[in-house]
Amino acid sequence: MTLQEIERDKPATISIQTAATIMEVSPQFLRAALMQDRFPFGTGVKMSQNEFYINTTRFVLYMEGSDLINKPA
């Protein structure tokens, strides 16, 4: 799935694998970053089996750089 397909289809969430592929990082890197709250589009929760959530709208905005447009200098 590409960023354009995500924008078109607008799923409520996307998988770690899909997001990692689009970002060109490993799924392990993305999981670790989400557990440490390093990205504004999702989160990770430590449980017996860690759970991850990626908000599609916020992910698309992040990938398009929209989060930087309105950021004060």
N, C-alpha and C positions, 0 to 999 in steps of 0.2 A: 504494500500500500504506500502511495506517495503522499506528500503534503497536500498536493492538489486534490487527490481523491478524498482525503480526510476533510478538506474544506468543503468539497461538494457533498459528501455523504453525511457529514456532521454527526458521527456517532457520539454518544454521551461520554464515553471514555475510550482510551486506546491502550493497547498492551505495551508492556515493557519492551518486548521484541520489536514491535512496530516503531515505537518512539526511538529506540536505540539505533535502528537501521536508518531512519530519517536523519538522526543527529550524527550518524557515522561514528558511534561509540559502541563499546561492548555493553550487553545487557547487565553484566556485573558492575560496570562503572556506573551506569544509570541507577541501578538499585542502591548502590552505596551512596551516591549523591542524594537520592531521594530520602534515604534514611537519615541523612545529615541536613535535610532541608536546604539544599544548595540550589534548587530550582524553584521558580515561582508557580509552576504549572502542576505540581503534584506533591505527593507525600508518601512516606513509607511508615508502617507501624510494626513495631517488633512484637511478634506473637510466637506461638509454637512453630508456625510457618509464617514468615513475614508476609505482610499484605501491602500492596502498592496501589495507588490511585493516581491517574493522570487525567486532568481535565482537558478535553479536546480543544475547547475554545482558547483557553489560556496557553496551551501548547502551541497552537497555530500562531497566536499573537507573539509568543516568545520567538518562534522560529523565523517569523517575518521581521523581527526587530522592533515591533510596535511598542514593546516595553521600554525601549530606549528613546523613542520619539518624544514622549511627554516627561521624561526624567529631567529634573533640574540639573544644571551644570555645576 
